[in-house]
C-alpha cells in the first residue's frame, strides 16, 4: 500500500472515531465534532489577531532555540577544553533536566515581562539537551582524525571548520530535532501561565474560560500542526548540511588549477634511536632498541604483527615518548606520515582531502591524483571509493603534504596495504619513487618483497 494512502486511511479512522465520540457525548461544550472544530478554525483564520498570536509564539520558539543552540555550543566547547567549566556546569545542567516546566514558569513570571517568560522557560528546557549532546559529540571525536590533523598541521579555523564542526554535526542535528518539538510544548505552557498579549497559549486559555470548546480544539489543532511543520522545517534545513558528494573544492586557492608547483627546500635528517625502551602497562614493546635512519635513504623496518614497528614510527614522529633512551635528529625538519589507517575526512571529497594539507598546490594535487588513478574520482566522497582507492588517496595526501611542507622525513606504515600488484607497481613508480627521492624514509612493512624493492637498508625487530 502506498505510504500516503496508508496515512490518509489512518487519519480517516481517527476522525471517524472522534465523530462517533462527539455524537455519543451529544454536547459540543464537552466534545465538539470534527466539523465544529473546522468551523472554529475558519473563525480563527478570519481574525487578524490570530496571525499575530501565531507569529509571536513562533518568534519565541525560534529565539529560545537559537539561544539554546548558541549557548550549548559555546559552553560545550568550554567544558571540553576546561575540566573546571565542566564540573561547574554539571549541577545546573542536572537541575534544569529535572525541574518541571511549570515550576520554572511560575518563578520566572516574578522576574520577567510576560512576553519574555516563555523564551527563558523554553531555553532552560532546551539548553541541557543541546549542551549534553554536543559535549558527548566532542568527547566522541575520533582520536585518529585528531592525530591526523596534528600531524598535518591542520590548525585554527581550518581545524574547526573541517574537523570539529562536521564531526559535531550529527549530535547538533539530533539536539536540534529534539528541541524543535519540545520548544512548542514549553513555550505554549509558559504562555498559558504568563498570559502575554499576543500568544497561542493565552488564547488557548481564554477559549477554556469562555467555554468556546470548538475554538479550544481549533487552537490545539493549530498548535499541533505548526509544531509538526516547525520540526519538519528544522529537519529539512539540517539535511542541507549533511555530507554529500559535490563538484569543485571548498579549499582551492584563487590561483586556480594551473598554478605551478612551488618547490620547497627539503632537509633530510639523519635519525638515530639509541637504547630505546617502551612499555604499555605490563607489556614491554621495545627493550634497548637501536636504529639509524641515514639521511636521504629509505630504511625498511620489518617484523611480526605486534612487535613494535608502528611504535617505532610513533616515537620518531613524537606521538609517543620513550621510557628510556634517546632519539637524535641531525637537523630540524618537517615530518610527513602515511598512517596504517587511511584516516580520511568522510565529508570532504577526494580533492579536498588532499587540498586540506596542501592548499594552493592545485596542479600538484591534480597531477598526483591522476598518477594514483583517481583523476576521475576527484569530486567523490571517500564513502564512494573502494578500499584500494581510499588507500591510494591516503598515499597522495601524505606525499602532497610532504611536497608542500618540504618534509625531509617520511614515516610510511604499511604503505601499500590492500593494493593489488598492478596498482601497487603503478603507485610505486609514479608516486613513491619521485616523492621519496632525497628524503629520509622509515618504511614499516611485513613484506620482504617490498623491503628489498624499495629500501636501501632493511632492519628487523
C-alpha positions as CSV (number, residue, x, y, z in Angstrom):
1,X,0.0,0.0,0.0
2,X,1.2,3.5,-0.9
3,X,2.6,5.3,2.2
4,X,0.5,8.4,1.6
5,X,-2.7,6.3,1.2
6,X,-1.8,4.4,4.4
7,X,-1.5,7.6,6.4
8,X,-4.7,9.0,4.9
9,X,-6.6,5.9,5.9
10,X,-5.2,6.1,9.5
11,X,-6.2,9.8,9.8
12,X,-9.6,8.9,8.4
13,X,-10.1,6.2,11.0
14,X,-9.3,8.5,13.9
15,X,-11.5,11.3,12.5
16,X,-14.4,8.8,12.3
17,X,-13.7,7.7,15.9
18,X,-13.7,11.3,17.0
19,X,-17.1,11.9,15.2
20,X,-18.6,8.8,16.9
21,X,-17.3,10.0,20.3
22,X,-18.8,13.5,19.8
23,X,-22.1,12.0,18.8
24,X,-22.1,9.8,21.8
25,X,-21.3,12.8,24.1
26,X,-24.1,14.8,22.5
27,X,-22.8,18.1,23.9
28,X,-20.4,20.3,21.9
29,X,-19.3,22.0,25.1
30,X,-17.8,18.7,26.3
31,X,-16.6,17.4,22.9
32,X,-17.1,19.3,19.6
33,X,-17.2,17.2,16.5
34,X,-14.6,17.5,13.7
35,X,-16.9,19.7,11.7
36,X,-17.5,22.1,14.6
37,X,-13.7,22.2,15.1
38,X,-13.2,23.1,11.5
39,X,-15.8,25.9,11.9
40,X,-13.8,27.2,14.8
41,X,-10.6,27.1,12.8
42,X,-12.3,29.1,10.0
43,X,-13.3,31.7,12.6
44,X,-9.7,31.9,13.7
45,X,-8.4,32.3,10.2
46,X,-10.7,35.2,9.7
47,X,-9.3,37.1,12.7
48,X,-6.2,39.2,12.1
49,X,-5.1,38.9,15.7
50,X,-4.8,35.1,15.2
51,X,-1.9,35.7,12.9
52,X,-0.2,38.0,15.3
53,X,-0.6,35.3,18.0
54,X,1.0,32.6,15.7
55,X,3.9,34.9,14.8
56,X,4.6,35.8,18.4
57,X,4.6,32.1,19.5
58,X,6.8,31.1,16.6
59,X,9.2,34.0,17.3
60,X,9.5,32.9,21.0
61,X,10.2,29.3,20.0
62,X,12.8,30.4,17.4
63,X,14.5,32.8,19.8
64,X,14.7,30.2,22.6
65,X,16.0,27.5,20.2
66,X,18.7,29.8,18.8
67,X,19.8,30.9,22.3
68,X,19.9,27.3,23.4
69,X,22.0,26.2,20.4
70,X,24.5,29.0,20.7
71,X,24.9,28.8,24.5
72,X,25.0,25.0,24.3
73,X,27.8,25.1,21.6
74,X,29.9,27.7,23.4
75,X,29.6,26.1,26.8
76,X,30.1,22.6,25.4
77,X,33.4,23.8,23.8
78,X,34.4,25.4,27.1
79,X,33.6,22.3,29.1
80,X,35.5,20.1,26.6
81,X,38.6,22.2,26.9
82,X,38.5,23.1,30.6
83,X,37.6,20.5,33.2
84,X,36.7,23.2,35.7
85,X,33.9,24.5,33.5
86,X,32.6,21.0,33.0
87,X,32.5,20.4,36.8
88,X,30.8,23.8,37.5
89,X,28.1,23.3,34.9
90,X,27.3,19.7,35.9
91,X,25.0,20.8,38.8
92,X,22.9,23.4,37.0
93,X,22.5,21.2,33.9
94,X,21.3,18.3,36.1
95,X,18.9,20.7,37.8
96,X,17.5,22.0,34.5
97,X,16.9,18.5,33.3
98,X,14.9,17.5,36.4
99,X,12.9,20.6,37.2
100,X,9.3,20.7,35.8
101,X,8.4,23.3,33.2
102,X,5.6,24.6,35.4
103,X,7.9,25.3,38.3
104,X,10.3,27.3,36.1
105,X,7.5,29.3,34.6
106,X,5.9,30.2,37.9
107,X,9.2,31.5,39.3
108,X,10.3,33.3,36.1
109,X,6.9,35.2,36.0
110,X,8.2,37.1,39.0
111,X,11.4,38.2,37.2
112,X,10.5,39.0,33.5
113,X,7.8,40.6,31.4
114,X,5.0,38.3,30.2
115,X,6.4,38.1,26.6
116,X,9.9,37.1,27.7
117,X,8.9,34.4,30.2
118,X,8.2,31.7,27.6
119,X,11.6,32.4,25.9
120,X,13.5,31.8,29.2
121,X,11.4,28.8,30.2
122,X,12.0,27.2,26.8
123,X,15.7,28.0,26.9
124,X,16.0,26.3,30.3
125,X,14.3,23.2,29.0
126,X,16.3,23.1,25.7
127,X,19.8,24.1,26.8
128,X,20.6,20.9,28.7
129,X,19.7,18.8,25.7
130,X,21.9,20.8,23.4
131,X,24.8,21.1,25.8
132,X,24.9,17.3,26.7
133,X,24.6,16.2,23.1
134,X,27.3,18.5,21.9
135,X,29.6,17.7,24.8
136,X,29.1,14.0,24.0
137,X,30.0,14.7,20.4
138,X,33.2,16.4,21.4
139,X,34.1,13.6,23.8
140,X,33.5,11.1,21.0
141,X,35.7,12.9,18.4
142,X,37.7,10.3,16.5
143,X,41.2,10.4,18.1
144,X,42.7,9.1,14.9
145,X,41.3,12.1,12.9
146,X,42.6,14.4,15.6
147,X,46.0,12.9,15.4
148,X,45.9,13.2,11.6
149,X,45.1,16.9,12.0
150,X,48.0,17.3,14.4
151,X,50.5,15.6,12.1
152,X,49.3,17.5,9.0
153,X,49.2,20.8,10.9
154,X,45.5,21.5,10.3
155,X,45.0,24.2,12.9
156,X,42.9,27.2,13.9
157,X,39.8,27.9,11.8
158,X,40.6,25.2,9.3
159,X,40.7,22.6,12.1
160,X,37.4,23.9,13.5
161,X,35.7,24.1,10.1
162,X,36.8,20.9,8.5
163,X,37.2,18.6,11.6
164,X,35.3,19.7,14.7
165,X,32.2,21.1,13.2
166,X,31.5,18.3,10.7
167,X,32.2,15.7,13.5
168,X,29.8,17.5,15.7
169,X,27.0,17.8,13.1
170,X,25.2,14.5,13.9
171,X,25.0,15.5,17.5
172,X,23.9,19.0,16.7
173,X,21.2,17.6,14.3
174,X,19.9,15.3,17.0
175,X,19.7,18.1,19.6
176,X,18.0,20.5,17.2
177,X,15.4,17.8,16.2
178,X,14.6,17.1,19.8
179,X,14.2,20.7,20.9
180,X,12.2,21.6,17.8
181,X,9.3,19.6,19.1
182,X,10.0,20.3,22.8
183,X,10.2,24.1,22.3
184,X,6.5,24.3,21.4
185,X,5.3,22.5,24.5
186,X,7.5,24.6,26.7
187,X,6.6,28.0,25.1
188,X,2.8,27.3,25.0
189,X,2.8,26.1,28.6
190,X,4.6,29.2,29.7
191,X,2.3,31.4,27.7
192,X,-0.7,29.9,29.4
193,X,0.8,31.0,32.8
194,X,2.4,34.3,31.9
195,X,-0.5,35.5,29.6
196,X,1.4,37.7,27.1
197,X,-0.8,39.9,24.9
198,X,-0.1,38.0,21.7
199,X,0.3,34.2,22.1
200,X,-1.4,31.0,21.2
201,X,-1.2,29.8,24.8
202,X,-3.1,32.8,26.1
203,X,-5.8,32.3,23.5
204,X,-6.0,28.6,24.4
205,X,-6.6,29.6,28.0
206,X,-9.3,32.2,27.0
207,X,-11.1,29.6,25.0
208,X,-11.3,27.4,28.0
209,X,-12.5,30.2,30.3
210,X,-15.3,31.2,28.0
211,X,-16.3,27.6,27.2
212,X,-15.5,28.1,23.5
213,X,-14.6,24.4,23.2
214,X,-14.7,24.5,19.4
215,X,-12.1,27.3,19.4
216,X,-10.1,25.4,22.1
217,X,-9.9,22.3,19.8
218,X,-9.1,24.6,16.9
219,X,-6.2,26.2,18.8
220,X,-5.0,22.7,19.8
221,X,-5.1,21.6,16.1
222,X,-3.2,24.8,15.0
223,X,-0.5,24.3,17.7
224,X,0.0,20.6,16.7
225,X,0.1,21.4,13.0
226,X,2.6,24.3,13.4
227,X,4.7,22.3,15.7
228,X,4.9,19.5,13.1
229,X,5.7,22.0,10.3
230,X,8.2,23.8,12.5
231,X,10.0,20.5,13.3
232,X,10.0,19.4,9.6
233,X,11.4,22.8,8.6
234,X,14.3,22.5,11.0
235,X,14.9,18.9,9.9
236,X,14.8,20.0,6.2
237,X,17.3,22.8,6.8
238,X,19.7,20.5,8.6
239,X,19.6,18.0,5.8
240,X,21.1,20.6,3.5
241,X,24.3,20.4,5.7
242,X,24.6,16.6,5.6
243,X,27.7,15.2,3.9
244,X,27.1,14.7,0.1
245,X,29.3,14.5,-3.0
246,X,30.0,17.9,-4.5
247,X,31.8,19.2,-7.6
248,X,34.6,21.7,-7.1
249,X,36.5,22.5,-4.0
250,X,35.9,24.3,-0.8
251,X,39.7,24.8,-0.5
252,X,41.0,25.6,-3.9
253,X,43.2,28.6,-4.0
254,X,42.2,31.6,-6.1
255,X,45.2,30.9,-8.4
256,X,43.2,28.0,-10.0
257,X,44.2,24.6,-11.3
258,X,47.0,25.9,-13.5
259,X,49.2,27.1,-10.6
260,X,52.7,25.7,-10.8
261,X,54.2,23.6,-8.0
262,X,56.4,25.7,-5.7
263,X,59.5,23.8,-4.7
264,X,60.2,23.8,-1.0
265,X,63.7,23.2,0.3
266,X,64.0,19.7,1.7
267,X,66.3,18.9,4.7
268,X,66.7,15.2,5.1
269,X,67.8,14.5,8.6
270,X,69.8,11.5,10.0
271,X,67.8,9.9,12.8
272,X,69.4,7.8,15.5
273,X,67.5,5.8,18.1
274,X,69.7,4.7,21.0
275,X,68.7,2.1,23.6
276,X,65.0,2.9,23.3
277,X,62.7,1.1,25.7
278,X,59.0,1.4,25.7
279,X,56.2,-0.3,27.6
280,X,52.4,0.0,27.6
281,X,51.2,-1.1,31.0
282,X,52.8,-4.5,31.8
283,X,53.7,-5.2,28.1
284,X,57.2,-4.3,27.0
285,X,57.2,-3.4,23.3
286,X,60.8,-2.2,22.9
287,X,63.8,-3.1,25.0
288,X,67.1,-1.3,24.4
289,X,66.2,-0.9,20.7
290,X,68.6,0.9,18.4
291,X,68.0,2.1,14.8
292,X,69.7,4.5,12.5
293,X,67.9,6.2,9.5
294,X,70.5,7.5,7.1
295,X,69.9,10.9,5.6
296,X,68.1,10.7,2.3
297,X,67.8,6.9,2.4
298,X,64.9,4.5,2.8
299,X,65.0,2.1,5.7
300,X,62.6,-0.8,5.9
301,X,61.5,-1.9,9.3
302,X,60.2,-5.4,9.4
303,X,58.8,-7.8,12.0
304,X,55.8,-9.8,13.0
305,X,52.5,-8.1,13.9
306,X,52.6,-6.5,17.4
307,X,56.4,-6.5,17.7
308,X,56.6,-2.7,17.9
309,X,57.1,-1.5,14.3
310,X,54.3,1.1,14.5
311,X,55.5,2.2,18.0
312,X,59.0,3.0,16.5
313,X,57.4,5.2,13.9
314,X,55.3,7.0,16.5
315,X,58.3,7.6,18.6
316,X,60.2,9.2,15.7
317,X,57.1,11.3,14.9
318,X,56.9,12.4,18.6
319,X,53.5,10.8,19.1
320,X,54.9,8.6,21.9
321,X,57.7,9.2,24.3
322,X,60.3,6.6,25.1
323,X,60.5,5.3,28.7
324,X,64.3,5.4,28.3
325,X,66.9,6.0,25.6
326,X,67.4,8.9,23.2
327,X,66.2,9.9,19.7
328,X,68.5,12.3,17.9
329,X,68.0,14.2,14.7
330,X,70.9,15.7,12.8
331,X,68.8,18.7,11.9
332,X,65.3,20.0,12.3
333,X,62.9,19.0,9.5
334,X,59.2,18.8,8.9
335,X,57.8,15.3,9.0
336,X,55.1,13.6,7.0
337,X,53.3,10.4,7.9
338,X,51.3,7.8,6.0
339,X,49.3,6.2,8.7
340,X,48.5,2.4,8.7
341,X,44.8,3.5,8.6
342,X,43.5,5.8,5.8
343,X,42.1,8.5,8.2
344,X,40.2,10.3,5.5
345,X,37.6,13.0,6.3
346,X,34.3,11.5,5.1
347,X,32.6,14.8,4.5
348,X,35.3,16.2,2.1
349,X,35.7,14.9,-1.5
350,X,38.8,13.4,-2.8
351,X,40.3,16.6,-4.0
352,X,39.7,18.5,-0.7
353,X,41.1,15.7,1.5
354,X,44.4,16.4,-0.2
355,X,43.9,20.2,-0.6
356,X,43.4,20.5,3.2
357,X,47.0,19.6,3.7
358,X,48.4,21.1,0.5
359,X,46.3,24.2,-0.1
360,X,47.4,26.2,-3.1
361,X,49.2,23.4,-4.8
362,X,46.3,22.7,-7.2
363,X,48.3,21.5,-10.2
364,X,50.4,19.2,-8.0
365,X,47.3,17.8,-6.4
366,X,45.6,17.0,-9.7
367,X,48.8,15.5,-11.1
368,X,49.2,13.3,-8.0
369,X,45.5,12.2,-8.2
370,X,45.9,11.3,-11.8
371,X,49.1,9.4,-11.0
372,X,47.2,7.4,-8.4
373,X,44.4,6.6,-10.8
374,X,41.9,8.9,-9.0
375,X,41.6,11.7,-11.6
376,X,38.1,10.8,-12.5
377,X,37.0,10.4,-8.8
378,X,38.3,13.8,-7.6
379,X,34.8,15.0,-6.7
380,X,33.7,11.8,-4.9
381,X,33.4,11.3,-1.2
382,X,35.6,8.6,0.4
383,X,32.4,6.5,1.0
384,X,32.0,6.2,-2.8
385,X,35.5,4.8,-3.2
386,X,36.7,1.2,-2.9
387,X,39.2,0.3,-0.1
388,X,42.1,0.3,-2.5
389,X,41.1,3.8,-3.8
390,X,40.9,5.1,-0.3
391,X,44.4,3.8,0.4
392,X,45.7,5.5,-2.8
393,X,44.1,8.7,-1.6
394,X,45.8,8.4,1.7
395,X,49.1,8.0,-0.1
396,X,48.5,11.0,-2.3
397,X,47.6,13.1,0.8
398,X,50.8,12.1,2.6
399,X,53.1,12.8,-0.4
400,X,51.3,16.1,-1.2
401,X,51.8,17.3,2.3
402,X,55.5,16.2,2.1
403,X,56.0,18.2,-1.1
404,X,54.0,21.3,0.1
405,X,55.7,21.4,3.5
406,X,59.2,20.5,2.5
407,X,59.2,17.4,4.7
408,X,62.6,15.8,4.8
409,X,61.4,12.8,6.8
410,X,58.5,10.4,6.0
411,X,57.2,7.6,8.1
412,X,55.1,5.2,6.0
413,X,53.3,2.4,7.9
414,X,52.2,-0.5,5.6
415,X,52.0,2.0,2.7
416,X,50.5,-0.4,0.1
417,X,48.0,-2.2,2.3
418,X,45.1,-3.5,0.3
419,X,46.6,-2.7,-3.2
420,X,46.8,-5.4,-5.9
421,X,50.1,-6.0,-7.6
422,X,49.4,-3.9,-10.7
423,X,48.1,-0.9,-8.7
424,X,51.0,-1.1,-6.2
425,X,53.6,-1.2,-9.0
426,X,51.9,1.9,-10.7
427,X,51.8,3.8,-7.4
428,X,55.5,2.9,-6.6
429,X,56.7,4.1,-10.0
430,X,54.5,7.2,-10.3
431,X,54.3,8.4,-6.7
432,X,56.6,6.6,-4.2
433,X,59.9,6.8,-6.1
434,X,59.7,10.5,-7.1
435,X,58.3,11.7,-3.8
436,X,60.7,9.7,-1.5
437,X,63.8,10.6,-3.6
438,X,66.2,12.6,-1.4
439,X,64.1,12.2,1.7
440,X,64.8,10.1,4.9
441,X,62.1,7.4,4.9
442,X,61.1,4.9,7.5
443,X,59.2,2.2,5.6
444,X,57.3,-0.1,8.0
445,X,56.3,-3.3,6.3
446,X,55.8,-7.0,6.7
447,X,56.6,-7.7,3.1
448,X,60.1,-8.9,2.3
449,X,59.5,-8.2,-1.4
450,X,58.5,-4.6,-0.8
451,X,61.5,-4.1,1.5
452,X,64.0,-5.5,-1.0
453,X,62.5,-3.5,-3.8
454,X,62.2,-0.1,-2.1
455,X,64.6,0.1,0.8
456,X,68.3,0.9,0.9
457,X,68.5,-0.8,4.3
458,X,66.3,-3.4,6.0
459,X,66.1,-3.8,9.8
460,X,64.1,-6.5,11.6
461,X,62.7,-6.2,15.1
